[in-house]
Amino acid sequence: MKSKKSITRKLFFITSIVFVVFITTNLIVQSAFFGQFYIKWKSDTLSHDLIKFKDKYSLLKTNDEETSLISTFEDQNNYKIIIRDKAGNLKYLTKTVDARKDSIKARIMDQLMSTQIETIGGVAKFKKDKKPSIFLTDNNLELEVSATSISYSVAGISYDEKKDEFIYVYTSLQPVNEAVQVIKEFYYYFYIGAIVIILFLSLIYSNMIAKPLIKITKTAGKMAKLDFSEKCVVKSNDEIGALATSLNLLSENLNESLTSLKDANSKLEKDIEKEKKLTEMRKDFVAAVSHELKTPITLIEGYTQALNDDILEGEEKQYFIDVIMDESRKMNNLVSDMLNLSQLESGNFNLVQEDFYIDELVKPLAKKFSSMLNEKDIKLSVNLVQNIKVTADWNRIEQVLTNYMTNAIRHVNNGGTIAVTMLDREDSICVEVENSGSKIDEAESDKIWDTFYKIDKSRTRKLGGTGLGLSIVKNIILLHGGSCGVANTEMGVKFYFILTKQ
């Protein structure tokens, strides 16, 4: 607001002062020099007209022609003419109804004529100047007298060499002093009115100029605070409008540049964070692989050494052989899972997709896992939805179900329950594998999908597994454009995946 007042006041005061000074100077100059200018203009005009009259008059031959020219000249120019011969005798005098005024005019012309007498060799003669002589009457040469004013005249004398005559022309001036006084009084009121109008127009003008500048300043201030939401709306085709347009363009370019920079910084931060996570994952992966391989390798090495020393016999020897084979199988499964996971996470894995009914994939589960279910006396219930077709990789979806089932069997208690359920949704199919037993802490629900993550912190081997199964499941489902998750239920824990129906 302070800036607005400042620019408006400056423009207002500067504009007002300029116009006031101009008007004041103009009035002073006119008041001081108007009278002199008027007399000078009147004298020059009379001199010019007298020359023209003399040129025409000198060509005339008869008195009638002369009288007609004189009358026309007097009527058109408001002049009075007196003509005398070379001896000074009166030839022509414009008469009026007032004999007294005619007498005064004749006497004044005699006085003017006396100014044209020169003495040469003791003989007085009239000056025969071809160029007109112009005179301004003073208070002693009165032409008109009234109760309120004195009018002065401008008179001219010229010698006509062709006719050897003297031509006197005079015209009355308006009362100069009175006219100047009237003009001054008029200027007084005009000056007051002009000042009011100037102040009013200056205020409007200053606001017109300041308003777009204030908008530009406001927009620039927000730009300085990196706020590019406001645009400067100035509808003009001058430099101020061009400045506003340039400022808006600058705002857009800066906004785009800063947005791009923010996006680049955000992407860089994500890349750095991703790189950190990858580094941590590599470390965890190496540590996990080392840990997972260390135990079977140690067992195989020890049991192989015992067999090599041939210190075992009978059932004990067979037990050592079975342990070596079991650990070798686990190592093979671990390596196989690691290869599968590596392919899935690389993004280069190609799915062999086909159309099939998902219930046909779920049906064989009871038979496929019957021995494992019977071993722990687990009750399996399967709830199918018929004729739900999907487009997917049969083998990979089967791998997902196998991982869910083995995980459920591994964690369910003896005599527990596993339920496989299909849920038909509007545009998708959900397959759930729920087992009775312990629930999963909320803090663990997101971590179980990570590589080599196991809920049993001591990494005990009694439950088996490589810690890669759920990570493989997540990657397979994501490649299919589906989703997967885990949730605690009243019975225990439920794992599920969702695929889009055909």
N, C-alpha and C positions, 0 to 999 in steps of 0.2 A: 504493500500500500504506500509505503514511503516513496518508492521509486515512481509510482503513478503520480503522486502529487508533485514531485520534483520536475518531471518532464512536462507535465501539463502547465505548471506555473511558469517554467522557463519559456515555453512557447508562447504562452499568453502574454507575459510581460514584454518579451522581445517584439512580438507582432504589434502589440498596442503602442509601444514606444515608437516604433518605426513609423506607423501611420500617424500618430499624434504629432511627431516632429515634422513629418511631411506636410500635414494640414496646417500646422502653426507657421512653418516657414512660408508656405504659399500665401497665407493670409497676410503675414507681415510684409512680404514683398509687394503684394498687390496694394495694400494700404499705403505703403511708402512711395510707390512709383506709379500708381495708376494715373494721377493728375498729370504728371510730366509726360507719361506715355500718350495720354489722350491728346494733349496739346501738340506733341511732336507729330502724331499721326494726322491730326487735322491740318497742320502746317504743310506737311509733305503732300497731302491730298490736294490742298488748294494750289500749291505750286504746280503740280502735275496738270490739274484741270485748267489753270490759267494759261499754260503753254499750249494746250490743245485748243482752247478758245481763241487765242491770239493767232494760231496758224490758220484757223478757219476764217476768222474775222478779216484778216489781211487780204483775203482773196475776194471779198465781197465788193460790189461796185455801187449799189444803191442804198439809200437810207432804209427803204422797206426791208431789204434783205438783212441789213445790220440789225434793225429793230426786231425782226423775227428771230434771228440767231440769239440776240441778247435775252429775249423773253424765254425762249426754249431753254437756254443755258441756265437762267435763274430758276425756272420752275423745276427742272430736273435735278439740280444740285443744291437748291436752297441757298444760292449766292445772290449778292447784290453787286451791280456793276456801275461804275462811274467812268466816263471817258472824257479826257481833256485833250485839246489840241496842243501843238508844240509851244504855244504861248501861255498855256495854262488856262485857257478859256474853257468853260464847261460845254461839252458837246452833248453828253447824255447823262441823265441821272434818273434812277428808278424812283418814281414818286410813290408815296403812300397816302392814305387818307389823313395821316397825322402830319401837318406841315411843320410842327415843332421838331419831330423826329427827323424829318428830311433836312431841316436846317442844321441840326446837330451832326447828322451824317456828313453833310457837305463841309461843315467846319472841321470835322475830324479828318476828312480826306485832305483838306487844305493843310492841316498840321502834318499829316503823313507826307504830303507832297513837298512840304518845306524841308523834309529830311533828304530829299533828292536833289536839292539845289547845291551847286558847287560854283566856286568863284575861280575863273581862269583869266589871268591878265587884267584883273580889276573888273571883269564883266561876269555877272551872275548868270549861270545857265543851268538848265535841268540836266541831270545825269541821264544819259541815254543808254542804260544797261539793257541788253537783250535778255539777260537772265533775270527772272523775277526776283524782287526783293520782298521778303516775308516779314511781317511785323505782328507782334502780339500787343494788344492794347493794355494799358495799365489803368490805375484808378483815375488818372487825369484824362483818359481818352474813353469816356463812358459812351456806350452805344444804347444801352437799355437800363433804366432805373425803375425799380419796383420797391414795394415796402419791405420785402423780405429778402431779396437777393440782388446781387449785381452780376450781370452777364457780361462777359468779355468777348472780344472778337479777334479773329485772325484776318489780317488784311494782306493783300499782295499788290505790288505795282510792277508793271512791265511796259517796256517801250516797244511800240510797233513801228519799225523802221520804214515799212512800205508806205504806211499812211502818215507817218510822222506824228503819232498820237501816243498819249499815255493812257494805259488801261488800269483802272483800280478795281480790284475785286475783294470783297470782304464777306465773311460769314460769321454769324454769332456762335459762340461756344455755349454749351449748356453750363449752368452754374457748377463749376468744378468742385468748389469747396462743399457745396450742399450735396452734390452727388457722392463725393467721397465719404461724407458723414453718413449718408443713407447706406452706402455699401458697408461701412464699418459696423453700423447697427445691425444690418442684415447678417454680416459675418459673425457677429456676437452670438446670435441665436443659432446660426448655422454651425458654429463651432461647438456649441453645447450639444446640439443634435448629432453632429458628426462624432463627437467623443463617445456618446452613448452607443451609437451604431458600431463604432470601431471596437469598443469593449465587448459588445455582444458578439460581433462577428469573430473577434480574436478568440473568444472563449470557445465558440463552435469550431473554429479552425484548429485551435490547439488540441481540443478533444479528438477531432478527426485524425490528426497526425499522431497523437499520443496513444490512441486506443490500439491500433495494430502493433505499435512498438511495445506496449504493455503486454499484449498477447505473446509476442515473440520473446520478450524477456521471461515471461512465465514459463513458456515451453522450454526455453534454454535452461532455466533454473531446474526444471524437472529432469532434463537430459543430464545435467551435471550430477544429479542424484541417481542416474542410471534408470530413470523412469521414462520409458518411451511410449506410454499408453496414450498420452494426450497429443493431439495434432494441432498445429497452429492454423486457424481458419481466418485468412485475410483475403477478402475478395477485392483485389485491385490489380491493375496491370502495370503498375509503376515499379520502381526499385524496391519498395517495401514489400509489395506482393511477391516479387522475385526472391527477396530474402526469405520470406516465410516459406515459399515453395522449396527453396534450397535447404532450409532448416528441417522441413518435414522429410525431405529426401535423405538428409544426413541422419535424422532420427531413425528412419527405416533401415538404412545401411548399417548404422551402429547396432541397432536391435538385432538385425540378422547376423552381424559379425559376432556380437556377444552371445547370441543364442547358439551359433555354431561353435563358439569357443567353449561355452558351458557344456554342450553336447560332447565335444571332443574331450573336455576334462572329465566329464562323467564316464565316458567310455574308457578313458585312460585309467580312471580310478577303478572301474570294474575289471579292466584287464589286469591291473596291478593286483587287485584283490583276488582275481581268478588265478593269477600266477602264484600268489602266496598260497592259495588253497591247493593248487596243483603240487607245489613244492611240499606242502605238509602232507598231501595225499601220497606223494612219492615216498616220503620218509616213512609214513605210516604203513604204506604198502610193503616197502622193503623190510620194515621191522616185523610186520605181520607174516609175510612170506617166510622170513627167517625163523620166526617163532613156530609157524605151522610145520615147517619142514624139519626143524631141529629135533623135535620129539621122535617122529618116525625114523629119521636117519640114525638117531642115537640108539633106538631100539633095534633097528635092523643091524647096525654095526655090532652091538653087543651080542645079539643072538647069533649073528653069523660067526662071530669070534668063538662063541661057545661051541657051535656046531663044528667049526674048523678044528677046535682042540679035541673033538671027539670024546667029550666028557659026559655026553647025554645019551640016554638009552630009553627005548620004549615010548611010553606016553609023554614023558617030559620032552623028549626029542621032537615028537610030533607037535606038541604045543608050541615049541619055539618056531617050528616051520610054519604053523598056522598064523602066529603073530607076525612073522616076517611077511607072509602073503597079505595079511590084512592091512598092515602098514603100507605095503607097496600099493595096494588098491586105493587106500586113502590118498596117497601121494599122487596117484594117477588121476583120481577125481579132482584133486586140488588143481593140478596142472591143466586139466580139461576145462574146469570152471574158469580159471584165470585166462585161458585162451578165448573162451566164449565171451567173457566180460570185456576183454581187450578189443575184440572185434565189434561188439555192440557199442562201446564207448567211442570207438574211432570214427563212427559215422559212415564208414565204408561198407557196413554190413547190408547185404541185399536180402530182403524178405521174399520168400516164394509164396505169394498170396494166391488164394483160391477161394471159391465160394463153398461153404459147407454149413450144415446145421450144428450149432454149438452143443446141443444136447447129445449128439452122437459122439462128441469128444468126452463128455462127462460120464456117460453110461458105464464105460469099462472100468471106472475107478475102483469099484468094490472088488472086482475080480483081480485087478492088477495089484492091489495092495492087501489082498486077503491074508497072505502069510504074515505080514507085519502087523495087521490088525488083530489077527488071532493070537499072535505072540504076546500082545499086551491086553488081550481081551477087550478090545475097543469096539464100541457099537457105532456103526456108520449108517447115517440116513441121507438119502439123496432125493431132492425135490426138483424135478425137471420141468421145463417149459418146452413143449414140442414146437418144432418147425420155426425156430428162430435162426434165420440165416445171417451169416456174417462173411465179410471178405477179409481173410487173414492167413497167416502162415500156420498151417495145422501143426507142424512139428514144434514151433516156438510156443504156441498157445498151450500145447500139451506139456511142454517143459515148464511153463508157468504153473499149471495145475499140479504137476509132479512136485515142484518145489514147495507149493502151498501144502500139499498132502504130507510130504515127508517132514516138513517143519511142524505140522500139526501133530503127527504121530510121535515125533521126537519129544514134544513138550507136554503131551497129554499124559495124565496119570493112568496107571493100570486100571482097567475097568471103566475108563472114561468114555466120552462121547465125541464124535466128529459129525458135523452136519454140513452137507454140500447143498447149496440152494441157488436156484436161478430166479432172478427177478426181471420181469418184462416191463421195461419203461417205454416212454413215448417214442423215443428215437434211438434207444440203446438197450443193451442187455447187461445185467450185472450178475457176476458169478461170485458167490461167497463161500469161504471155507472156514467154519467156526469149530473151535475145539474147547472142551471144558478144561479147567485148570486155572493156573495163576494168571492174573491180569498184567498188562504192561503199563509201567509208569508213563504218565503224560510226557515227561522229559525224555523218555526213550523212544517215543513213537516216531519221531523224525529221524533219529540216528540209526535205527535198525536197517534202513535202506542203504547205509554207507558200506563201503567195501571193508570186509574183515571185521565188521562190528558184531560183537556178541553180547547178549544181555548178561551172561554169566561172566562176571568181571575177572574171575580167577582163571578164565580160559580153560576150564576143566574139560577133559576129553570124553567124559562119560556120555554126553549127549551127542557127540560126533558133529559132523557138519564142518564146512570150510569157512563159513561167514561170508560167502559170496552169493548164496542163493537168492536172497531178497534183492540184492543189487542187480543181479541178472534179470529178475522179474521186472523190476522198475524200467530197465532199459528196453526190454522186449515190448512192454506195453506202450511206452512212449513212442517207439518206432511205429506202432500201429495207430498212433494218434489217440490213444485211450488214456485212462487214468487208473491208479491203484492206490490202496490205502489200508489202514488198520484201525480197528476200533474195539474198545472193551465192551463186553456185553454182560448180561446177568449170568450167562453160563461160563464165560471165560473171555476168549479173544477171537475176533473175527477179522480175517484177511479177505480182501475182495479186489476184483478188477472189473473195469467197465469198457466195453467195446461198442462201436456204432453199428446199428443194425443196417442191413442192406436195404 
